[in-house]
Amino acid sequence: MILVVGAKGMLGQDLLRVLPGDVRGVDIEEIDITSGESVRKVLLTLKPRVVVNAAAYTDVDGCETKRDLAMAVNGTGVGNLAEVSRQIGACLVQVSTDYVFDGSKTSPWVEDDPTGPLSVYGMSKLAGEESARTNPAHLVVRTQWLYGLHGKNFVETMLRLGGGKDELAVVDDQIGSPTWTMDLSLAIRALLDKGCRGTYHAANAGVCSWNEFARAIFADAGLAVTVQPMATTELGRPAPRPLYSVLDCGKLARDTGFQPQPWRAALRQYLALRDKQ
């Protein structure tokens, strides 16, 4: 059995649709990953062969003032899952982030590049990676700029704002790869199908700025919204962001044969699916 932790979240719901075989989901009502006792009770009862952790505290700016909560969920919680999954011989899949890097490179980040998170969120997710690796049977899957049908995200924010405004300003100095949770789920499935272990990057292909992403969203949704450029420093956000956080996904393709589709094609599929809901 594959157990998806955080099954009601944006990624968790797509994982339940994509992962093969006997798949079960649990969420906060059934498991508190910050409690070792709660984790032991659930995992020892269900005895999954794979645990996919899609649970996280993802409020990047909120993490700056709620450091203890961020570390408890994103760090200690992963450690609890790693300990018990190791005890029962299960593989632990930990979903991580581009925010473990400092954004100082000008070429895509590979899996063994030095980490250097700028924010509390990035630090907590790096702690989670390190905790996951205490189970030798682990997969750390770094991704970025996630959006999906089942949660708050940049695409939904832009569509909401674009419905009431004809002009917006969006940062144009952060560069990455928008990633649909469905494509990330397919990447995780491919890694599990091939029995891969270790650290991998998984994101939709191609790169853009948040500004370019916003313009694509409005164009593909048929909304006449002008998107003006602005610098990250103008936002005055509490948490610093990496400016260049593109992930090199070549290892994923080499080891599994799976290549996530270009981000623009993924966006169009997402919007078409969204319209049918």
C-alpha positions in Angstrom: 0.0 0.0 0.0 1.1 3.6 -0.7 0.1 6.1 2.0 -0.3 9.7 1.0 0.1 12.1 4.0 -1.6 15.4 3.5 -4.1 13.8 1.1 -6.5 16.7 1.2 -4.0 19.2 -0.1 -3.4 20.5 -3.6 -0.7 17.9 -4.4 -2.1 15.2 -2.2 -5.4 15.0 -4.1 -3.6 14.6 -7.4 -1.3 12.0 -6.0 -4.3 9.9 -5.0 -5.5 10.0 -8.6 -2.1 9.2 -10.1 -0.3 6.7 -7.9 -0.8 3.0 -8.8 -2.3 0.1 -6.9 -3.6 0.3 -3.4 -3.4 3.9 -2.4 -4.7 5.4 0.8 -4.7 9.0 2.0 -4.6 10.5 5.5 -4.7 14.1 6.6 -4.5 16.2 9.8 -7.7 14.6 11.2 -6.1 11.2 11.2 -2.4 11.9 11.6 -0.4 14.7 13.3 3.1 14.4 11.9 4.5 16.6 14.6 3.6 13.9 17.1 5.8 10.8 17.1 3.1 8.9 18.9 0.5 9.8 16.2 2.8 8.8 13.4 3.7 5.5 15.0 0.0 4.7 15.6 -1.0 5.3 12.0 2.0 3.7 10.2 2.2 0.7 12.5 -1.5 0.1 11.9 -1.5 0.5 8.1 2.1 -0.8 7.4 2.4 0.9 4.0 5.3 0.0 1.7 5.6 3.6 0.6 4.8 6.9 2.5 4.5 10.0 0.4 4.6 13.1 2.5 2.7 15.9 0.9 2.0 17.7 4.2 3.8 20.9 4.8 3.5 24.4 6.3 3.8 26.4 3.1 3.1 30.0 4.1 6.5 31.4 3.1 6.0 34.8 4.7 4.2 33.3 7.7 7.1 31.1 8.4 9.2 34.1 9.2 7.1 34.9 12.3 6.1 31.3 13.0 9.5 29.6 12.9 8.7 27.0 15.6 5.6 25.9 13.7 7.5 25.8 10.4 10.3 23.7 11.9 7.8 21.4 13.7 5.8 20.6 10.5 8.5 20.8 7.8 11.4 19.4 9.9 10.5 17.5 13.0 7.4 16.0 11.4 9.4 14.6 8.5 11.8 13.1 11.1 8.9 11.3 12.7 7.8 9.9 9.4 11.4 8.9 8.5 11.9 7.1 11.8 8.8 5.0 11.7 8.9 4.3 8.0 12.5 3.0 8.4 11.3 0.8 11.3 8.6 -0.9 9.1 10.8 -1.0 6.0 8.9 1.5 4.0 10.2 4.0 1.5 9.7 7.7 2.4 9.0 10.2 -0.3 9.6 13.8 0.9 8.4 16.7 -1.3 10.8 19.6 -1.1 11.4 22.9 -2.7 13.6 25.2 -4.8 13.8 27.5 -1.8 16.6 25.3 -0.3 18.8 27.2 -2.8 19.9 30.8 -2.5 19.2 31.7 -6.1 22.7 32.9 -6.9 23.3 30.7 -9.9 22.6 31.7 -13.5 22.2 28.1 -14.7 19.7 25.4 -13.5 20.3 23.9 -10.1 21.3 20.3 -10.0 20.7 17.9 -7.1 24.1 18.0 -5.6 24.6 21.8 -5.7 25.3 23.3 -2.3 22.1 24.4 -0.5 21.7 27.8 1.2 18.2 28.7 2.0 17.4 32.4 2.4 14.1 32.1 4.4 12.8 30.2 7.4 10.6 28.3 5.0 13.6 27.2 3.0 15.5 26.3 6.2 12.6 24.2 7.5 12.3 22.3 4.2 16.0 21.7 4.1 15.7 20.3 7.7 13.0 18.0 6.3 15.2 16.8 3.6 18.0 16.0 6.1 15.4 14.2 8.3 14.1 12.2 5.4 17.6 10.9 4.5 17.8 9.2 7.9 15.7 6.5 6.3 18.0 4.9 3.7 14.9 4.1 1.6 14.1 7.7 0.8 13.2 9.9 -2.1 13.6 13.6 -1.8 11.7 15.3 -4.7 12.4 19.1 -5.1 9.9 21.0 -7.1 8.8 24.7 -7.5 6.0 27.2 -8.3 3.2 24.7 -7.7 -0.4 25.2 -8.8 -3.3 22.8 -8.9 -7.1 22.4 -8.8 -7.4 21.9 -5.0 -5.8 24.9 -3.2 -4.7 28.5 -3.2 -2.0 29.2 -5.8 -0.7 31.8 -8.1 -2.9 30.9 -11.1 -6.0 31.1 -9.0 -4.9 34.4 -7.5 -4.2 35.9 -10.9 -7.6 34.8 -12.3 -9.3 36.2 -9.3 -7.5 39.6 -9.5 -7.8 39.7 -13.3 -11.5 39.3 -13.1 -11.8 42.7 -11.5 -8.8 44.7 -12.8 -7.4 45.6 -16.2 -3.9 46.2 -14.9 -1.6 44.5 -12.4 2.1 44.7 -11.4 4.0 41.4 -11.0 7.6 40.8 -10.3 9.8 40.1 -13.3 13.2 39.4 -11.5 12.3 35.9 -10.1 12.9 33.1 -12.6 11.7 29.6 -12.3 9.4 26.9 -13.7 5.7 26.9 -13.0 4.7 23.3 -12.1 1.3 21.7 -12.3 0.7 19.3 -9.4 -0.6 16.6 -11.8 2.7 16.6 -13.6 4.6 16.5 -10.3 2.4 13.5 -9.3 3.3 11.7 -12.5 7.0 12.4 -11.9 6.7 10.9 -8.4 5.0 7.9 -9.8 7.7 7.4 -12.4 10.4 7.5 -9.7 8.5 4.9 -7.6 7.8 2.7 -10.6 11.6 2.6 -11.3 12.5 2.0 -7.7 14.6 5.2 -7.6 16.1 6.4 -4.3 17.9 9.6 -3.4 17.3 13.3 -4.4 15.6 14.4 -7.6 14.3 17.6 -9.2 10.9 17.6 -10.8 9.3 20.6 -12.5 7.6 21.4 -15.8 10.0 22.2 -18.6 11.0 25.7 -19.6 11.5 28.8 -17.6 9.9 32.2 -17.1 9.4 35.0 -14.6 6.3 35.4 -12.4 5.5 38.3 -14.7 5.7 36.2 -17.8 3.7 33.5 -16.0 0.9 36.0 -15.2 0.8 37.2 -18.8 0.4 33.7 -20.0 -2.4 33.0 -17.5 -4.4 36.0 -18.7 -3.7 35.3 -22.4 -4.8 31.6 -22.2 -7.8 32.5 -20.0 -8.9 35.2 -22.5 -8.6 38.0 -20.0 -7.5 41.5 -21.2 -5.2 42.4 -18.3 -2.0 44.5 -18.7 0.8 43.1 -16.5 3.4 45.7 -15.5 6.9 44.7 -14.3 8.2 45.3 -10.8 11.2 44.3 -8.7 11.0 41.9 -5.8 12.4 44.6 -3.5 9.3 46.7 -4.2 7.0 44.1 -2.7 8.5 44.4 0.8 7.7 40.7 1.6 9.0 39.4 5.0 10.7 36.4 3.5 13.5 36.7 0.9 13.1 34.7 -2.3 15.7 33.1 -4.5 15.9 35.1 -7.7 17.0 32.2 -10.0 15.7 28.9 -8.8 15.3 26.9 -12.0 15.7 23.2 -11.3 17.6 20.9 -13.7 15.4 17.8 -14.1 17.8 15.8 -16.3 18.4 13.2 -13.6 14.7 12.5 -13.5 14.6 12.0 -17.3 17.7 9.8 -17.3 16.7 7.5 -14.5 13.0 7.1 -15.3 12.5 8.1 -19.0 9.8 10.6 -17.8 10.0 14.2 -18.9 7.5 16.7 -17.5 5.8 18.7 -20.3 6.5 22.4 -21.0 5.0 24.7 -18.4 2.9 26.5 -21.0 1.3 23.3 -22.3 0.6 22.3 -18.7 -1.0 25.6 -18.0 -3.4 25.2 -20.9 -4.3 21.7 -19.8 -4.9 23.0 -16.3 -7.2 25.8 -17.5 -9.2 23.5 -19.7 -9.7 21.1 -16.9 -10.6 23.9 -14.5 -13.2 25.1 -16.9 -14.9 21.7 -16.9 -15.2 21.7 -13.1 
